[in-house]
Amino acid sequence: MPKQTPYQELHLGVDVQGVDDRMKEAPTGTRADHTSLQARCMADVAPMSVEWLWHPLVPLGHLTGLNGDPGEGKSFLTQALATAVSLGQGLPANEETNPGNVLILTAEDHLGTTVRPRLEAMGCDLTRVFAYDRPFSLEPECILDLEARIAEMRARLVILDPIVAYMASSVDINRANEVRTVLAQLSDAAERTSSAIVIVRHLAKGNGSKAIYRGLGSVDFTAACRSELLAGHAAEDVTARALVHTKSNLGPKGEAQGYSIENGVFRWTGPSTLTAEELLAQPDTSRHREAMDFLIEFLALGRQPSEEVKAAAKAEGITYATLRRAKNTLRIKSRNIGERWDWELPEEDAQV
């Protein structure tokens, strides 16, 4: 990951002359002076309805967290969001809307070799997507500058991938008070610009089984987000991927949405029954070993019809997902015999 540089004005190719002076002159402190604190009577607070970029997963005017292990397609998901916004296409379970602008801040993906080719493959309107690929520190002045760019380009979606790459080196991402200070300012920027800011995080290893405790760094990353999503795959089937809604402060959680990534091509696959617990679960190594032993024994005398193998495995309580994973581990061959498929062990295993 490139080294962070001290704060300097962001150059995103957008003219920021005429930006509201309130943004430029806002105080840079993290807390108001105690003498200026004033309580507001709730009768004087106007009720507000929530507007959505993707109902009910990604709200406008708030932070949304997207968590997942490396390799689960988090960047693909953000690029799919960017594509839908640029075209005005409805995201899963949502209607079409007006096209909007997108700002992508990425510290991991190369714009020319990764980001643009993926966006083009998805059919994105590239004239509506702006990107910045140099890490910088989310210090107060920089957040104000970022807010000015968002406002000037009227970006409906802003992506920070990953968020920890933009935390100043002086900020301990494991300390709640330090994280909350930065995210509170970022959240204010989202509210003032009516944009949806999506922050991407990797998962930490062995940090609890609940999704809200698994993100890298302080749990305050989750606390600051009004909505949080988890990307991953089923423990026993790496091809079964889903985006699961794990937290919502603005209403009921949304339905999980399946997706696939095959040969570098992303597509939505419809509603999914996968849960956060299933995405976070570790593969059952004992069941995997059992399935491998079953296949070695069943195929020891030669190739067998695949349907008979599957039926026998099911009778032994072995799921097809576990059986397929064991088949891949053993490099079992599939042969087309007329109207059926047979499975057989590799030659070196068949001779054992």
Long-range contacts (C-beta under 8 A, 24 or more apart in sequence): 1-107, 1-108, 1-135, 1-165, 2-107, 2-134, 2-135, 3-135, 4-135, 4-136, 4-137, 4-165, 4-166, 4-168, 4-169, 5-134, 5-135, 5-136, 5-137, 6-137, 7-136, 7-137, 7-139, 7-141, 7-142, 8-136, 9-145, 10-132, 10-136, 10-142, 10-145, 10-146, 10-149, 12-103, 12-130, 12-132, 12-149, 12-153, 13-130, 14-130, 14-149, 14-152, 14-153, 15-152, 16-148, 16-149, 16-152, 19-148, 19-151, 19-152, 20-151, 23-144, 23-147, 23-148, 23-151, 23-192, 24-144, 24-148, 26-144, 28-140, 28-141, 28-144, 29-140, 30-140, 30-181, 30-184, 30-185, 50-250, 50-251, 51-194, 52-94, 53-81, 53-85, 53-156, 53-157, 53-196, 54-81, 54-84, 54-91, 54-94, 54-196, 55-93, 55-94, 55-254, 56-227, 56-245, 56-248, 56-250, 56-251, 56-252, 56-253, 56-254, 57-91, 57-227, 57-229, 57-243, 57-245, 57-254, 58-196, 58-198, 58-227, 59-196, 59-226, 59-227, 59-250, 60-156, 60-194, 60-195, 60-196, 61-190, 61-191, 61-193, 61-194, 61-195, 61-196, 62-187, 62-190, 62-191, 62-196, 62-197, 62-225, 62-226, 62-227, 62-250, 63-183, 63-186, 63-187, 63-190, 63-197, 63-198, 63-199, 63-224, 63-225, 63-226, 64-196, 64-197, 64-198, 64-199, 64-225, 64-226, 64-227, 64-228, 64-229, 65-198, 65-199, 65-200, 65-201, 65-215, 65-221, 65-222, 65-225, 65-227, 65-228, 65-229, 65-247, 66-198, 66-199, 66-200, 66-201, 66-228, 66-229, 66-231, 67-200, 67-201, 67-202, 67-203, 67-211, 67-214, 67-215, 67-228, 67-229, 67-230, 67-231, 67-246, 68-202, 68-203, 68-230, 68-231, 68-232, 69-202, 69-203, 69-232, 70-202, 72-231, 72-232, 72-233, 72-241, 73-231, 73-241, 73-259, 73-261, 73-266, 74-161, 74-200, 74-231, 75-106, 75-108, 75-109, 75-114, 75-118, 75-161, 75-200, 76-118, 76-259, 76-261, 76-266, 77-231, 77-243, 77-259, 77-266, 78-104, 78-159, 78-161, 78-198, 78-200, 79-104, 79-115, 79-118, 79-119, 79-122, 79-124, 79-266, 80-122, 80-259, 80-266, 80-268, 81-157, 81-159, 81-198, 82-119, 82-124, 82-129, 82-157, 82-159, 83-119, 83-122, 83-123, 83-124, 85-128, 85-156, 85-157, 86-124, 86-125, 86-126, 86-128, 86-129, 87-123, 87-124, 87-125, 92-257, 92-268, 92-270, 92-271, 93-254, 93-255, 93-257, 93-271, 99-125, 99-128, 100-128, 100-154, 100-155, 100-156, 100-157, 101-128, 101-129, 101-130, 101-153, 101-154, 101-155, 101-156, 101-157, 102-128, 102-129, 102-130, 102-155, 102-156, 102-157, 102-158, 102-159, 103-130, 103-131, 103-132, 103-149, 103-150, 103-153, 103-155, 103-157, 103-158, 103-159, 104-129, 104-130, 104-131, 104-132, 104-159, 104-161, 105-131, 105-132, 105-133, 105-158, 105-159, 105-160, 105-161, 105-166, 106-131, 106-132, 106-133, 106-159, 106-161, 107-133, 107-134, 107-135, 107-161, 107-162, 107-165, 107-166, 108-161, 108-162, 108-165, 109-133, 109-161, 118-264, 118-266, 121-264, 121-265, 121-266, 122-266, 130-155, 135-165, 135-166, 136-166, 137-166, 137-167, 137-168, 137-169, 138-166, 138-167, 138-168, 138-182, 138-185, 138-186, 139-168, 140-185, 143-182, 143-185, 143-186, 143-189, 144-189, 146-189, 147-189, 147-192, 147-193, 150-189, 150-193, 150-195, 151-192, 151-193, 155-193, 155-195, 156-195, 156-196, 157-195, 157-196, 157-198, 158-190, 158-195, 158-196, 158-197, 158-198, 159-197, 159-198, 159-200, 160-197, 160-198, 160-199, 160-200, 161-200, 162-199, 162-200, 162-201, 162-202, 163-199, 163-200, 163-201, 163-221, 164-201, 164-202, 164-216, 164-217, 173-216, 173-217, 173-218, 173-221, 174-217, 174-218, 175-218, 176-218, 176-219, 176-220, 176-223, 178-218, 179-217, 179-218, 179-220, 179-221, 179-224, 180-218, 180-220, 180-223, 180-224, 183-220, 183-221, 183-224, 184-224, 186-224, 187-224, 199-225, 209-277, 209-280, 210-276, 211-244, 211-246, 211-247, 211-276, 211-279, 211-280, 212-246, 212-247, 214-280, 222-247, 226-250, 230-276, 230-279, 230-280, 231-279, 232-279, 232-280, 233-279, 234-274, 234-278, 234-279, 234-281, 234-321, 235-278, 235-281, 235-282, 235-283, 235-284, 236-283, 236-284, 236-287, 236-319, 236-321, 236-322, 236-325, 237-321, 237-324, 237-325, 238-325, 240-272, 240-274, 240-321, 241-269, 242-272, 242-274, 242-279, 244-272, 244-274, 244-275, 244-276, 244-279, 246-276, 283-325, 284-322, 287-318, 287-319, 287-322, 288-322, 288-325, 288-326, 288-329, 290-316, 290-318, 291-318, 291-322, 291-323, 291-325, 291-326, 292-326, 292-329, 292-330, 294-318, 294-323, 294-326, 295-323, 295-326, 295-327, 295-330, 295-332, 295-343, 295-345, 296-330, 296-345, 296-349, 296-352, 299-332, 299-343, 299-344, 299-345, 299-350, 300-345, 300-350, 302-344, 302-350, 303-335, 303-342, 303-343, 303-344, 304-342, 304-343, 304-344, 305-337, 305-340, 305-341, 305-342, 305-343, 306-334, 306-340, 306-341, 306-342, 306-343, 307-340, 309-343
